[in-house]
Amino acid sequence: MINTHPINTCLIKTDRLRIRTAADAEMRILIEKEADDALKAAYGEMLELSLKNPDRRQWYAAWFIESPEGEHIGELCFKGLNKEGGTEIGYGILPEHQGCGYASEAVAAVTDWALTQDGVNYILAETEAGNTASQRVLQKSGFVSTGDTGDEGIIFVRRRRD
């Protein structure tokens, strides 16, 4: 089930999850609480781009992965939308929730949604060569390896099927 709410907030529901774009105030809290400097900078850039592009914020904002009761399970994000209709997805599940299939469920649901959006032709993801769990998440979500590597590792792609 997919709903688009006022102020360009998206909500995707699966059997076990609610996946939604974070509000600006929630993104500020995420930045404030983040201990890792690189992630803090990335979240700050995401917020800045969300504010500059309110009509396209779903491509810049953090998305929260939650239980139906609202328990925080993890986050994911898109890294903008390029002129060729491509975006990159990143995701992470809190350690205490790993191994339960939440990442696969969330990534599949959000990429299913994204590939139905106007102008979106493909989604990329990169994962370290040794991160077999992340590679399985991508494969279960319909991604295939391109055979190439990027700055962050092996590149996977999922394309729109017309």
C-alpha positions in Angstrom: 0.0 0.0 0.0 1.4 3.4 -1.0 0.1 6.8 0.2 1.4 10.2 -0.6 0.7 12.6 2.2 0.7 16.4 2.4 4.0 18.2 2.2 5.3 15.5 -0.1 5.7 12.8 2.5 5.5 9.3 1.2 4.4 6.2 3.1 4.8 2.6 1.9 3.3 -0.2 4.0 4.3 -3.9 3.8 3.0 -6.8 5.9 5.6 -6.0 8.6 6.8 -2.5 7.9 6.0 1.2 7.5 8.5 3.0 5.4 8.2 6.7 5.2 10.1 9.9 4.3 11.3 11.6 7.4 10.0 15.1 8.2 12.6 17.9 8.3 12.5 18.1 12.1 13.2 14.3 12.2 16.1 14.7 9.9 17.5 17.5 12.1 17.3 15.1 15.1 19.0 12.3 13.0 21.8 14.7 12.2 22.1 15.8 15.9 22.3 12.3 17.2 24.6 10.8 14.6 28.1 10.1 15.9 29.8 9.2 12.6 31.1 12.4 11.0 30.6 11.1 7.4 27.0 10.1 8.0 26.3 13.3 9.8 27.6 15.2 6.8 25.5 13.0 4.4 22.4 13.5 6.5 23.0 17.3 6.5 23.4 17.3 2.7 20.2 15.3 2.4 18.3 17.8 4.5 19.7 20.7 2.5 18.6 19.1 -0.8 15.2 18.2 0.6 14.6 21.8 1.6 15.8 23.1 -1.8 13.7 20.6 -3.7 10.4 20.3 -1.7 8.5 18.9 -4.7 11.1 16.1 -5.1 12.1 15.6 -1.5 11.5 11.8 -1.7 14.7 11.6 -3.7 16.8 13.4 -1.1 15.2 12.8 2.4 15.9 10.0 4.7 13.3 7.3 4.8 12.5 5.6 8.2 11.9 1.9 8.3 9.5 1.2 11.2 7.3 -1.5 12.7 3.5 -0.9 12.4 3.7 0.2 16.0 6.3 2.9 15.2 9.5 1.1 16.5 12.5 2.4 14.5 14.2 -0.5 12.6 16.5 1.4 10.2 16.8 4.0 7.4 17.2 4.1 3.7 17.6 6.9 1.2 17.8 7.8 -2.4 20.7 9.9 -3.6 18.9 12.3 -6.0 17.6 11.6 -9.4 19.8 12.2 -12.4 18.9 13.3 -16.0 18.9 9.7 -17.2 16.3 8.7 -14.7 18.6 7.0 -12.4 19.0 7.1 -8.6 21.1 5.3 -6.1 19.7 3.7 -2.9 21.4 3.2 0.4 20.1 1.4 3.4 20.9 0.3 6.9 19.1 -1.8 9.6 19.9 -1.4 13.3 22.0 -4.3 14.6 19.3 -5.6 16.9 16.9 -6.0 13.9 19.4 -7.5 11.4 18.8 -11.0 10.1 15.0 -10.7 10.1 14.5 -9.9 6.4 13.6 -6.3 7.1 16.2 -4.9 4.7 15.0 -7.1 1.8 11.4 -6.3 2.5 12.0 -2.5 2.7 14.4 -2.3 -0.3 12.0 -4.3 -2.5 9.0 -2.3 -1.5 10.7 1.1 -2.0 12.3 0.2 -5.3 9.0 -1.2 -6.5 7.4 2.2 -5.7 10.3 4.2 -7.1 10.3 2.4 -10.5 6.6 3.4 -10.9 7.4 7.1 -10.6 7.6 9.3 -13.7 11.1 9.7 -14.9 12.7 6.9 -13.0 14.3 4.3 -15.2 16.8 2.5 -12.9 18.1 2.3 -9.4 21.8 1.6 -8.5 23.3 0.3 -5.3 26.9 -0.3 -4.3 28.0 -2.8 -1.7 31.4 -3.9 -0.5 32.7 -7.2 -2.0 32.7 -8.9 1.4 29.3 -7.8 2.4 27.4 -10.8 1.2 24.3 -10.0 3.4 23.8 -6.7 1.6 24.4 -8.5 -1.8 21.6 -11.0 -0.9 19.3 -8.1 0.1 19.8 -6.6 -3.4 19.4 -9.9 -5.2 16.2 -10.7 -3.3 15.0 -7.2 -4.2 15.4 -7.7 -8.0 18.9 -6.1 -8.4 21.6 -7.7 -10.6 25.3 -7.1 -10.5 26.6 -5.0 -13.4 30.1 -6.6 -13.1 31.5 -3.1 -12.3 32.8 -1.6 -9.1 32.4 1.9 -7.8 33.9 3.9 -4.9 31.9 1.9 -2.4 32.1 -1.6 -4.0 30.2 -3.8 -6.4 27.5 -2.0 -8.4 24.0 -3.5 -8.7 21.2 -2.2 -10.8 17.4 -2.7 -11.0 15.7 -1.4 -14.1 12.1 -0.4 -14.9 10.3 -3.1 -16.7 7.9 -1.6 -19.2 
